[in-house]
Amino acid sequence: MKKMFVTAMIIGSLSIPFVALVQPAGGGDLTFTPPNALPVIFSHNKHLKERGLECSGCHYQFFQMAQESNKMDMGKITKGRFCGRCHNGRASFDVQDPKNCSCCHR
């Protein structure tokens, strides 16, 4: 019985990397609710599929994946942190231009 359990655990442990490989990329839409502003809708699909970005282009460099770990605010974003790393008017639309507010805040 013990030998069968150990064998099952080993086989299960070895299959974890293969299961992780077949998981779809993405993450769906995320909604952030900043104080005193309209909610921000972030689309993983738009960034990954439509823009051709990779998950690792942002995660663990600019964004951590644990909920509530990113203390974002517009002051930090307009200084080039978080979304402002790309949304600077060069790589993508400029978050400092008031006409672009509705690109994210809806």
Secondary structure as GFF3:
##gff-version 3
##sequence-region A 1 106
A	DSSP	alpha_helix	2	21	.	.	.	ID=ss1
A	DSSP	beta_strand	29	32	.	.	.	ID=ss2
A	DSSP	beta_strand	40	43	.	.	.	ID=ss3
A	DSSP	alpha_helix	44	45	.	.	.	ID=ss4
A	DSSP	pi_helix	46	50	.	.	.	ID=ss5
A	DSSP	three_ten_helix	55	57	.	.	.	ID=ss6
A	DSSP	alpha_helix	74	78	.	.	.	ID=ss7
A	DSSP	three_ten_helix	82	85	.	.	.	ID=ss8
A	DSSP	three_ten_helix	98	103	.	.	.	ID=ss9
###
